[in-house]
Amino acid sequence: MQQPDIFLGDEPVASLDPSTAKSIFGILRSVHDEKNLVTIINIHDVEIAKKFSTRIIGLKEGKLAFDGRPEELDDKAYNRIYDE
C-alpha cells in the first residue's frame, strides 16, 4: 500500500544491534508523526518502547496488565507485567 491508514510491526528490530534498532525506531516515529499514521508495534524491549512510544500496553497471560504513557511504566507496573 502506498497510503496506509495503519502500520503494524511485529518485532521490527528483533535481531538488530541496539544502535540500528534505535535508528529504525527513529524513522518509524518520524513517519508516524509526519503522516499522522496510526502505528502499533509489538516489542519486548521496554526501554525502546518507553523512548519512542506515546502509549504502552502490557499483557500478562493474555490479560491487560498495563495501559498508559511511557513515563507511567514504573517498576511497580513493570513487575505487574513481567512478575519479577
C-alpha positions as CSV (number, residue, x, y, z in Angstrom):
1,M,0.0,0.0,0.0
2,Q,1.2,3.5,-0.8
3,Q,-1.1,5.4,1.6
4,P,-1.8,3.1,4.5
5,D,-4.0,4.2,7.4
6,I,-2.2,2.0,9.9
7,F,1.2,0.4,10.4
8,L,1.5,-2.9,12.2
9,G,5.0,-4.0,13.2
10,D,5.8,-7.4,14.8
11,E,9.2,-7.1,16.5
12,P,10.5,-5.0,13.6
13,V,14.0,-4.7,15.1
14,A,14.3,-8.2,16.8
15,S,17.7,-9.2,15.5
16,L,19.3,-5.8,15.1
17,D,22.1,-4.3,17.2
18,P,20.9,-1.6,19.7
19,S,22.2,1.3,17.6
20,T,20.5,0.2,14.4
21,A,17.3,-0.6,16.3
22,K,17.1,2.9,17.7
23,S,17.7,4.3,14.2
24,I,14.9,2.2,12.8
25,F,12.6,3.3,15.6
26,G,13.5,6.9,14.9
27,I,12.5,6.5,11.3
28,L,9.2,4.8,12.3
29,R,8.5,7.6,14.7
30,S,9.2,10.3,12.1
31,V,6.8,8.6,9.6
32,H,4.2,8.3,12.3
33,D,4.5,12.0,13.1
34,E,4.7,13.3,9.5
35,K,1.9,11.1,8.1
36,N,-0.3,11.1,11.3
37,L,-0.2,7.3,10.8
38,V,-1.6,5.0,13.5
39,T,1.4,2.8,14.5
40,I,1.1,-0.4,16.5
41,I,4.2,-2.3,17.3
42,N,4.8,-5.4,19.3
43,I,8.2,-5.2,21.0
44,H,9.7,-6.8,24.1
45,D,12.5,-4.1,24.6
46,V,10.9,-2.0,27.3
47,E,13.5,0.8,27.1
48,I,13.0,1.3,23.3
49,A,9.2,1.2,23.8
50,K,9.5,3.9,26.6
51,K,11.7,6.1,24.4
52,F,9.7,6.0,21.2
53,S,6.0,5.4,22.1
54,T,3.2,7.6,23.2
55,R,1.3,4.7,24.8
56,I,2.3,1.3,26.1
57,I,0.1,-1.7,26.6
58,G,1.5,-4.6,28.6
59,L,-0.1,-8.0,28.6
60,K,0.4,-10.9,31.0
61,E,-1.1,-14.3,30.2
62,G,-3.3,-12.7,27.6
63,K,-4.8,-10.1,30.0
64,L,-4.2,-6.4,30.3
65,A,-1.6,-5.7,32.9
66,F,-0.7,-2.1,32.0
67,D,-2.1,0.6,29.7
68,G,-0.6,4.1,29.9
69,R,2.0,6.6,28.9
70,P,5.7,5.6,28.8
71,E,6.5,7.7,31.9
72,E,3.9,5.8,33.9
73,L,5.6,2.5,33.3
74,D,7.5,2.4,36.6
75,D,9.0,-0.5,38.4
76,K,5.6,-1.5,40.0
77,A,3.9,-1.6,36.6
78,Y,6.9,-3.4,35.1
79,N,6.6,-6.1,37.8
80,R,2.9,-6.5,37.1
81,I,3.7,-7.3,33.5
82,Y,6.8,-9.5,34.0
83,D,6.2,-10.8,37.5
84,E,9.7,-10.3,38.6
